[in-house]
């Protein structure tokens, strides 16, 4: 075997400066916190989208099933009849004036 080979055994001793160890722990903690916050934010946004989709579906169903009140329907029918009568009268007037 070459002398460049690294051997690690149960009895091996490894030393690491305390400053580096603390730095690694801090970086790992920041990474975990950032990941957790990102996941929480995504979950919150997904929940909001689901609630908005439910509301949109309710509104869509209301729009599709909307029927104006009977009084409004009756008024619209009367206005249509009056428009037809006015058109007939206008035609008669135009014929008399010719």
C-alpha beads as a LAMMPS data file, in Angstrom:
LAMMPS data file: protein, C-alpha beads

98 atoms
97 bonds

1 atom types
1 bond types

-500.0 500.0 xlo xhi
-500.0 500.0 ylo yhi
-500.0 500.0 zlo zhi

Masses

1 110.0

Atoms # bond

1 1 1 0.000 0.000 0.000
2 1 1 1.107 3.541 -0.569
3 1 1 1.880 5.935 2.217
4 1 1 -0.835 8.355 1.004
5 1 1 -3.602 6.043 2.169
6 1 1 -5.646 7.326 5.087
7 1 1 -6.425 4.759 7.764
8 1 1 -9.134 5.303 10.328
9 1 1 -9.632 2.848 13.099
10 1 1 -11.649 2.797 16.303
11 1 1 -8.574 3.826 18.209
12 1 1 -7.732 6.679 15.824
13 1 1 -7.783 10.169 17.243
14 1 1 -8.980 13.082 15.187
15 1 1 -8.603 16.661 16.280
16 1 1 -10.640 19.581 15.015
17 1 1 -10.396 23.184 16.134
18 1 1 -13.374 24.189 18.276
19 1 1 -13.957 27.279 16.122
20 1 1 -14.402 25.087 13.020
21 1 1 -16.708 22.694 14.850
22 1 1 -18.908 25.558 16.076
23 1 1 -18.962 27.010 12.553
24 1 1 -20.127 23.695 11.083
25 1 1 -22.865 23.371 13.717
26 1 1 -24.040 26.939 13.063
27 1 1 -24.099 26.407 9.295
28 1 1 -26.035 23.153 9.719
29 1 1 -28.524 24.845 12.069
30 1 1 -29.039 27.731 9.637
31 1 1 -29.556 25.281 6.765
32 1 1 -32.132 23.283 8.744
33 1 1 -33.952 26.453 9.839
34 1 1 -34.028 27.817 6.287
35 1 1 -35.305 24.511 4.917
36 1 1 -38.012 24.323 7.588
37 1 1 -39.146 27.884 6.918
38 1 1 -39.263 27.248 3.177
39 1 1 -41.356 24.105 3.658
40 1 1 -43.714 25.959 6.034
41 1 1 -44.105 28.805 3.536
42 1 1 -44.842 26.392 0.698
43 1 1 -47.407 24.573 2.833
44 1 1 -49.085 27.868 3.780
45 1 1 -49.247 28.959 0.135
46 1 1 -50.666 25.598 -0.930
47 1 1 -53.357 25.919 1.754
48 1 1 -54.265 29.407 0.549
49 1 1 -54.481 28.181 -3.046
50 1 1 -56.786 25.350 -1.978
51 1 1 -59.053 27.769 -0.094
52 1 1 -59.137 30.129 -3.069
53 1 1 -59.958 27.230 -5.414
54 1 1 -62.876 26.210 -3.188
55 1 1 -64.193 29.775 -3.203
56 1 1 -63.795 30.038 -6.980
57 1 1 -65.694 26.778 -7.465
58 1 1 -68.511 28.027 -5.207
59 1 1 -68.712 31.301 -7.145
60 1 1 -68.638 29.459 -10.473
61 1 1 -71.479 27.206 -9.384
62 1 1 -73.477 30.245 -8.231
63 1 1 -72.929 31.975 -11.569
64 1 1 -73.914 28.878 -13.537
65 1 1 -77.088 28.360 -11.485
66 1 1 -78.098 32.027 -11.239
67 1 1 -81.712 32.838 -12.085
68 1 1 -82.941 36.418 -11.859
69 1 1 -85.928 37.018 -9.599
70 1 1 -89.378 36.478 -11.132
71 1 1 -90.124 40.225 -11.077
72 1 1 -87.004 40.937 -13.109
73 1 1 -87.838 38.202 -15.616
74 1 1 -91.366 39.601 -15.992
75 1 1 -90.029 43.125 -16.529
76 1 1 -87.599 41.902 -19.188
77 1 1 -90.451 40.124 -20.979
78 1 1 -92.595 43.289 -20.891
79 1 1 -89.713 45.393 -22.240
80 1 1 -89.252 42.938 -25.125
81 1 1 -92.957 43.129 -25.948
82 1 1 -92.822 46.938 -25.860
83 1 1 -89.778 46.962 -28.159
84 1 1 -91.655 44.785 -30.654
85 1 1 -94.728 47.050 -30.477
86 1 1 -92.557 50.146 -30.975
87 1 1 -90.895 48.552 -33.987
88 1 1 -94.316 47.706 -35.463
89 1 1 -95.586 51.258 -34.848
90 1 1 -92.410 52.739 -36.341
91 1 1 -92.901 50.603 -39.444
92 1 1 -96.535 51.761 -39.773
93 1 1 -95.526 55.399 -39.378
94 1 1 -92.804 55.014 -42.009
95 1 1 -95.338 53.450 -44.398
96 1 1 -97.858 56.278 -43.825
97 1 1 -95.225 58.940 -44.440
98 1 1 -94.188 57.456 -47.777

Bonds

1 1 1 2
2 1 2 3
3 1 3 4
4 1 4 5
5 1 5 6
6 1 6 7
7 1 7 8
8 1 8 9
9 1 9 10
10 1 10 11
11 1 11 12
12 1 12 13
13 1 13 14
14 1 14 15
15 1 15 16
16 1 16 17
17 1 17 18
18 1 18 19
19 1 19 20
20 1 20 21
21 1 21 22
22 1 22 23
23 1 23 24
24 1 24 25
25 1 25 26
26 1 26 27
27 1 27 28
28 1 28 29
29 1 29 30
30 1 30 31
31 1 31 32
32 1 32 33
33 1 33 34
34 1 34 35
35 1 35 36
36 1 36 37
37 1 37 38
38 1 38 39
39 1 39 40
40 1 40 41
41 1 41 42
42 1 42 43
43 1 43 44
44 1 44 45
45 1 45 46
46 1 46 47
47 1 47 48
48 1 48 49
49 1 49 50
50 1 50 51
51 1 51 52
52 1 52 53
53 1 53 54
54 1 54 55
55 1 55 56
56 1 56 57
57 1 57 58
58 1 58 59
59 1 59 60
60 1 60 61
61 1 61 62
62 1 62 63
63 1 63 64
64 1 64 65
65 1 65 66
66 1 66 67
67 1 67 68
68 1 68 69
69 1 69 70
70 1 70 71
71 1 71 72
72 1 72 73
73 1 73 74
74 1 74 75
75 1 75 76
76 1 76 77
77 1 77 78
78 1 78 79
79 1 79 80
80 1 80 81
81 1 81 82
82 1 82 83
83 1 83 84
84 1 84 85
85 1 85 86
86 1 86 87
87 1 87 88
88 1 88 89
89 1 89 90
90 1 90 91
91 1 91 92
92 1 92 93
93 1 93 94
94 1 94 95
95 1 95 96
96 1 96 97
97 1 97 98
